[in-house]
Amino acid sequence: QVQLVESGGGLVQPGGSLRLSCAASGFTFRRYAMSWYRQAPGKERELVALVAAIGSSGSTNYADSVKGRFTISRDNANNMVYLQMNSLKPEDTAVYYCVAPQLGSWGQGTQVTVSS
């Protein structure tokens, strides 16, 4: 079965960086787009970043709120997807989810807290 396991969340000061990782299994990883969503307290889930399958040149898309600060990448050899988050702001505080959108599969989420 499809499994997505996130790691790398934590507490970081404003302006700091974190790298989230997602280990995928149970499907042919390279054939599917992968994405990161987040949900802040009291807010709806939002798409943060997406990376296309390798057949689509691995193109990426970002929410306007994270453009220039976050970078999504994938390692098809190891079935991993990453989210490098720089210049973090308190408004980036949320639970971050790894998602295989075409499969409708979500990880359990990892908490990111940006606070001084």
Summary of the structure (lengths in Angstrom):
residues: 116
radius of gyration: 13.4
end to end distance: 39.9
largest distance: 42.0
contacts: 342
relative contact order: 0.32
helix: 8%
strand: 49%
